[in-house]
Amino acid sequence: MGRSANEKENGVLLTHGADDLPSVIVDDYNIELRSSDGFLGDKANKYAFQEKLDAWRKRVRNGGTDPLGKTPTRELSKKQIDALLVGDDKEAAAIVMGAVDDFAGELADVLDKLLHQKSWKKTERVVVGGGFSERIVGELAIARAMVLLKAKGIKIELSPIVHDPDDAGLIGAAHLIPPWMLKGHKAILAIDIGGTNIRVGVVEMREKEGSDLSKAKVWKSDIWRHADDKPSRTTAIERLISMLEKLIAKADKADLVPAPVIGVACPGVIDADGSIARGGQNLPGGNWESEHFNLPAEIKEAIPQIGDHETFVIMHNDAVVQGLSQMSFMQDVSGWGILTIGTGLGNAHFTNKGERDAD
């Protein structure tokens, strides 16, 4: 395999999982909060909401008919649950609201614990990302959690993530990259690896419209729901590389030659050499934390060049990268954080360094 760290021409290392990024300091991420009965994060992930909705349905059946019918909760789509919440059947809406309220209580509890961590003490705003945040039930749960925290005397602003969560994990990768690496290029390649899906995209930076990357958008992307296929780690990497190669070809054909750098968002604690120290248990095929495996090195070996230049790979935690997509919208605060509600509950905290240096 190739080198697992990236080296500048002047010998300065571009490390993976860095605390000091171009526009922010990453104060902390992937904090694992425990309660007497396990990890607090397990009580506020996307499966926890399903469990709370299912519990309400079971209780209602004790006194009559379930207004949500016979369809198992796990088979109800996100759109169906949102439709129930705003539909004409008020009893069905009330059951969903019960689950929203219960989930919001757990979310508020997690946030309360996080806000008491040293690295989160000066938090002014928390953005909530992940797929759950884009739903009507998600928006209500976020608002309800903020109300619960305020009722306890905790002054905090909660808001859903600005970008589509599918795009945020790709767009945020642009903020991992030092500005000198982006000069002369219109786009970068980005990868977002999760416990359910792998996404690969070409992020168009559009710096003429916004030098702070506020106008960055996903030009084209591809998604693979690996949870359905249950591949080995080797197969997952092969599929990932194939997705990258196809997108590079499309970008070249459109005269949108990406910078020779690939930003990677991945669950877990990321060491400076690109290895995953812990937290990669939901990744496809398992064993991503092995000392004999290095994802950035695997990618660089498969794609040694982009255009005429050597490929650089920079990887960070997925909650950090998703949070970085909010950089341009967080300039009115100093300390801020992100929670990502998905297969797990990710978290990261940032302190702004000031305006992005264009040099």
C-alpha positions as CSV (number, residue, x, y, z in Angstrom):
1,M,0.0,0.0,0.0
2,G,1.0,3.6,-0.4
3,R,1.7,6.1,2.4
4,S,-1.1,6.4,4.9
5,A,-0.4,10.1,5.5
6,N,-0.4,12.9,2.9
7,E,2.7,15.0,2.5
8,K,3.0,18.6,1.1
9,E,5.8,19.6,-1.1
10,N,7.3,21.5,1.8
11,G,7.3,18.5,4.0
12,V,4.3,19.5,6.2
13,L,2.0,16.6,6.8
14,L,-1.7,16.8,6.1
15,T,-3.0,14.5,8.8
16,H,-6.3,12.6,8.9
17,G,-8.7,13.4,11.8
18,A,-7.0,16.7,12.4
19,D,-8.1,19.1,15.1
20,D,-6.8,22.2,13.3
21,L,-8.7,22.7,10.1
22,P,-8.7,25.6,7.6
23,S,-11.7,27.4,9.2
24,V,-12.3,25.8,12.5
25,I,-10.8,24.0,15.5
26,V,-12.4,20.6,16.1
27,D,-12.8,20.7,19.9
28,D,-14.1,17.1,20.2
29,Y,-16.0,14.5,18.4
30,N,-17.5,11.0,18.8
31,I,-18.0,11.5,22.6
32,E,-19.5,8.2,23.9
33,L,-21.9,9.0,26.7
34,R,-23.0,6.1,28.9
35,S,-26.0,5.7,31.2
36,S,-26.7,2.9,33.7
37,D,-28.3,0.9,30.9
38,G,-25.9,1.5,28.0
39,F,-25.0,4.2,25.6
40,L,-27.2,7.3,25.6
41,G,-26.8,7.7,21.9
42,D,-28.6,4.4,21.4
43,K,-31.7,6.1,22.8
44,A,-31.8,8.9,20.2
45,N,-30.8,7.2,16.9
46,K,-33.3,6.5,14.0
47,Y,-34.1,3.1,15.4
48,A,-35.0,4.5,18.8
49,F,-37.8,6.6,17.2
50,Q,-39.2,3.4,15.6
51,E,-39.1,1.7,19.0
52,K,-41.0,4.5,20.6
53,L,-43.6,4.6,17.9
54,D,-44.0,0.8,18.2
55,A,-44.4,1.1,22.0
56,W,-47.2,3.6,21.6
57,R,-49.0,1.4,19.1
58,K,-48.8,-1.6,21.5
59,R,-50.2,0.5,24.3
60,V,-53.1,1.8,22.2
61,R,-54.0,-1.8,21.2
62,N,-54.7,-2.5,24.9
63,G,-57.7,-0.3,24.7
64,G,-58.9,-0.7,21.1
65,T,-57.9,-0.6,17.5
66,D,-54.5,0.7,16.3
67,P,-55.3,3.6,13.9
68,L,-52.0,2.9,12.1
69,G,-53.4,-0.4,11.0
70,K,-51.6,-3.8,10.8
71,T,-48.4,-2.7,9.0
72,P,-45.4,-3.3,11.3
73,T,-43.7,-0.1,12.4
74,R,-40.4,-1.1,10.7
75,E,-42.2,-1.3,7.4
76,L,-43.7,2.2,7.6
77,S,-41.7,4.6,5.4
78,K,-40.5,8.0,6.4
79,K,-43.1,9.6,4.1
80,Q,-45.9,7.5,5.5
81,I,-45.1,8.5,9.1
82,D,-44.8,12.1,8.2
83,A,-48.2,11.9,6.4
84,L,-49.8,10.4,9.4
85,L,-48.6,13.3,11.5
86,V,-50.3,15.9,9.3
87,G,-53.2,13.8,8.1
88,D,-56.9,13.9,8.9
89,D,-56.8,10.9,11.3
90,K,-56.1,12.8,14.6
91,E,-55.8,9.7,16.7
92,A,-53.0,8.4,14.3
93,A,-51.4,11.8,14.4
94,A,-51.6,11.8,18.2
95,I,-49.8,8.4,18.4
96,V,-47.0,9.7,16.2
97,M,-46.8,12.9,18.3
98,G,-46.4,10.7,21.4
99,A,-43.4,9.0,19.8
100,V,-42.0,12.4,18.8
101,D,-42.4,13.7,22.4
102,D,-40.7,10.6,23.9
103,F,-37.8,10.8,21.3
104,A,-37.4,14.6,22.0
105,G,-37.0,13.8,25.7
106,E,-34.2,11.4,24.9
107,L,-32.6,13.9,22.5
108,A,-32.8,16.7,25.1
109,D,-31.2,14.4,27.6
110,V,-28.3,13.6,25.3
111,L,-27.8,17.3,24.5
112,D,-27.9,18.1,28.2
113,K,-25.1,15.7,28.9
114,L,-23.1,16.9,26.0
115,L,-23.5,20.5,27.0
116,H,-22.0,19.7,30.4
117,Q,-18.8,18.3,28.7
118,K,-15.8,20.6,29.0
119,S,-15.4,20.8,25.2
120,W,-19.1,21.8,24.8
121,K,-19.4,24.4,27.6
122,K,-19.5,27.5,25.4
123,T,-21.9,26.1,22.8
124,E,-24.3,28.7,21.3
125,R,-25.9,26.6,18.6
126,V,-26.3,22.9,17.8
127,V,-27.3,21.8,14.3
128,V,-29.0,18.4,13.9
129,G,-28.1,16.4,10.9
130,G,-28.6,12.9,9.6
131,G,-31.6,11.6,7.7
132,F,-34.0,12.0,10.6
133,S,-33.6,15.8,10.6
134,E,-35.1,16.2,7.2
135,R,-38.4,14.7,8.2
136,I,-41.4,16.5,9.6
137,V,-41.2,14.3,12.7
138,G,-37.5,15.1,12.9
139,E,-38.1,18.9,12.8
140,L,-40.7,18.6,15.5
141,A,-38.5,16.5,17.7
142,I,-35.7,19.0,17.3
143,A,-38.0,21.9,18.2
144,R,-39.5,20.0,21.2
145,A,-36.0,19.1,22.5
146,M,-35.0,22.8,22.4
147,V,-38.1,23.7,24.3
148,L,-37.4,21.1,26.9
149,L,-33.8,22.3,27.3
150,K,-35.0,26.0,27.6
151,A,-37.5,24.9,30.3
152,K,-34.5,23.6,32.3
153,G,-32.8,27.0,32.0
154,I,-30.4,25.9,29.3
155,K,-30.0,28.6,26.7
156,I,-29.3,26.9,23.4
157,E,-30.5,27.1,19.8
158,L,-31.2,23.9,17.9
159,S,-31.8,23.8,14.1
160,P,-32.0,21.2,11.4
161,I,-29.0,21.1,9.0
162,V,-29.3,23.5,6.0
163,H,-28.2,21.1,3.2
164,D,-29.9,17.9,2.4
165,P,-28.2,15.4,4.8
166,D,-27.2,13.2,1.8
167,D,-25.3,16.2,0.4
168,A,-24.0,17.6,3.6
169,G,-21.6,14.6,4.2
170,L,-20.1,15.3,0.8
171,I,-20.1,19.2,0.8
172,G,-18.4,19.3,4.2
173,A,-15.4,17.5,2.7
174,A,-14.4,20.8,0.9
175,H,-13.7,22.4,4.3
176,L,-11.2,19.6,5.1
177,I,-9.0,20.8,2.3
178,P,-6.4,23.5,2.6
179,P,-7.2,26.4,0.2
180,W,-3.8,25.9,-1.6
181,M,-4.9,22.5,-2.8
182,L,-8.1,23.9,-4.4
183,K,-6.5,26.6,-6.5
184,G,-7.2,26.2,-10.2
185,H,-9.9,23.6,-9.7
186,K,-13.7,23.9,-9.7
187,A,-14.5,20.7,-7.8
188,I,-13.4,18.0,-5.4
189,L,-14.2,14.3,-5.0
190,A,-15.9,13.3,-1.7
191,I,-16.9,10.1,0.0
192,D,-19.4,9.6,2.8
193,I,-19.3,6.1,4.4
194,G,-22.1,5.2,6.8
195,G,-23.6,2.2,8.5
196,T,-26.3,1.8,5.9
197,N,-25.1,3.6,2.7
198,I,-21.9,4.7,0.9
199,R,-22.2,7.9,-1.1
200,V,-19.6,9.3,-3.5
201,G,-19.9,12.7,-5.2
202,V,-18.4,15.5,-7.1
203,V,-18.7,18.7,-5.1
204,E,-18.7,21.8,-7.2
205,M,-17.1,24.5,-5.0
206,R,-18.5,27.6,-6.9
207,E,-16.0,29.9,-5.2
208,K,-16.9,32.8,-7.5
209,E,-20.4,32.8,-6.1
210,G,-19.1,32.4,-2.5
211,S,-15.5,32.4,-1.5
212,D,-16.5,30.8,1.9
213,L,-17.9,27.8,0.0
214,S,-21.4,28.8,1.0
215,K,-22.6,28.1,-2.6
216,A,-20.9,24.7,-2.9
217,K,-23.2,22.0,-4.2
218,V,-23.1,18.3,-5.2
219,W,-22.8,18.2,-9.0
220,K,-23.3,14.5,-9.3
221,S,-23.3,11.7,-6.9
222,D,-23.9,7.9,-6.6
223,I,-25.2,6.0,-3.6
224,W,-25.0,2.3,-2.7
225,R,-27.1,0.9,0.1
226,H,-24.6,-1.7,1.3
227,A,-26.8,-2.8,4.2
228,D,-29.0,-4.7,1.7
229,D,-26.0,-6.5,0.1
230,K,-24.0,-7.2,3.3
231,P,-20.7,-7.2,1.4
232,S,-17.3,-8.1,2.7
233,R,-14.9,-5.3,3.5
234,T,-12.9,-6.1,0.3
235,T,-16.0,-6.0,-1.8
236,A,-17.2,-2.7,-0.3
237,I,-13.8,-1.1,-1.1
238,E,-13.9,-2.4,-4.7
239,R,-17.4,-1.0,-5.1
240,L,-16.4,2.3,-3.6
241,I,-13.4,2.6,-6.0
242,S,-15.6,1.7,-9.0
243,M,-18.1,4.5,-8.0
244,L,-15.2,7.0,-7.7
245,E,-13.7,6.1,-11.1
246,K,-17.1,6.5,-12.9
247,L,-17.6,9.9,-11.3
248,I,-14.1,11.0,-12.3
249,A,-14.8,10.1,-15.9
250,K,-18.1,12.0,-15.8
251,A,-16.4,15.1,-14.4
252,D,-13.6,14.9,-16.9
253,K,-16.1,14.6,-19.8
254,A,-17.9,17.7,-18.5
255,D,-14.6,19.7,-18.2
256,L,-15.0,19.8,-14.5
257,V,-11.6,18.3,-13.7
258,P,-11.6,17.8,-9.9
259,A,-8.7,18.8,-7.6
260,P,-6.3,15.9,-6.9
261,V,-7.7,15.4,-3.5
262,I,-10.4,13.1,-2.1
263,G,-12.2,14.0,1.1
264,V,-13.6,11.1,3.1
265,A,-16.2,11.1,5.9
266,C,-16.2,7.9,8.0
267,P,-17.6,6.8,11.3
268,G,-15.3,6.5,14.3
269,V,-12.2,8.0,15.8
270,I,-9.7,8.7,13.0
271,D,-6.0,8.5,13.8
272,A,-3.5,10.8,12.1
273,D,-2.3,8.0,9.9
274,G,-5.8,7.3,8.6
275,S,-6.5,4.2,10.6
276,I,-9.8,3.9,12.5
277,A,-9.1,3.6,16.2
278,R,-12.6,2.7,17.2
279,G,-16.3,3.3,16.3
280,G,-16.2,1.5,12.9
281,Q,-18.4,-1.5,14.0
282,N,-21.3,-0.6,11.7
283,L,-19.2,-0.5,8.5
284,P,-19.7,-3.1,5.9
285,G,-17.8,-6.4,6.3
286,G,-16.3,-5.5,9.7
287,N,-12.7,-5.3,10.7
288,W,-12.2,-1.7,9.5
289,E,-10.3,-1.0,12.8
290,S,-7.6,-3.6,12.0
291,E,-4.0,-2.4,12.3
292,H,-3.5,-4.0,8.9
293,F,-6.1,-1.9,7.1
294,N,-5.9,1.7,6.1
295,L,-8.8,3.1,4.0
296,P,-7.0,6.3,2.7
297,A,-4.0,4.2,1.6
298,E,-6.3,1.7,-0.1
299,I,-8.0,4.6,-2.0
300,K,-4.7,6.2,-3.0
301,E,-3.3,2.9,-4.2
302,A,-6.3,2.3,-6.4
303,I,-6.4,5.9,-7.7
304,P,-2.8,7.1,-7.6
305,Q,-3.5,10.2,-9.8
306,I,-6.3,12.6,-10.6
307,G,-5.6,14.4,-13.8
308,D,-1.8,14.9,-14.0
309,H,-1.3,15.1,-10.3
310,E,-0.7,12.7,-7.4
311,T,-3.8,11.9,-5.4
312,F,-4.2,13.1,-1.8
313,V,-6.7,11.6,0.5
314,I,-7.9,13.4,3.7
315,M,-10.3,11.6,6.0
316,H,-12.2,12.7,9.1
317,N,-15.1,11.5,11.3
318,D,-18.5,11.6,9.5
319,A,-20.2,13.9,12.1
320,V,-17.2,16.3,11.8
321,V,-17.5,16.4,8.0
322,Q,-21.3,16.8,8.0
323,G,-20.9,19.6,10.6
324,L,-18.3,21.4,8.3
325,S,-21.0,21.7,5.6
326,Q,-22.6,24.3,8.0
327,M,-19.4,26.4,8.3
328,S,-20.7,29.2,6.2
329,F,-23.9,29.5,8.2
330,M,-22.2,29.6,11.6
331,Q,-20.2,32.8,11.3
332,D,-22.5,34.6,13.8
333,V,-21.5,32.3,16.7
334,S,-18.1,31.2,18.1
335,G,-18.7,27.7,19.6
336,W,-21.2,25.3,18.0
337,G,-21.9,21.6,17.6
338,I,-23.6,19.0,15.5
339,L,-25.6,15.9,16.3
340,T,-26.2,13.4,13.5
341,I,-29.1,11.1,13.9
342,G,-28.7,8.0,11.7
343,T,-27.7,4.4,12.3
344,G,-25.9,5.8,15.3
345,L,-25.8,9.2,17.0
346,G,-22.8,11.2,16.0
347,N,-21.5,14.4,17.5
348,A,-18.8,17.0,17.0
349,H,-18.0,20.4,18.4
350,F,-16.2,23.3,16.7
351,T,-14.8,26.7,17.5
352,N,-14.6,29.2,14.6
353,K,-11.2,30.5,13.6
354,G,-12.5,33.4,11.6
355,E,-12.9,34.0,7.9
356,R,-11.5,31.4,5.5
357,D,-8.0,32.4,4.4
358,A,-7.8,32.4,0.7
359,D,-4.0,32.2,0.6
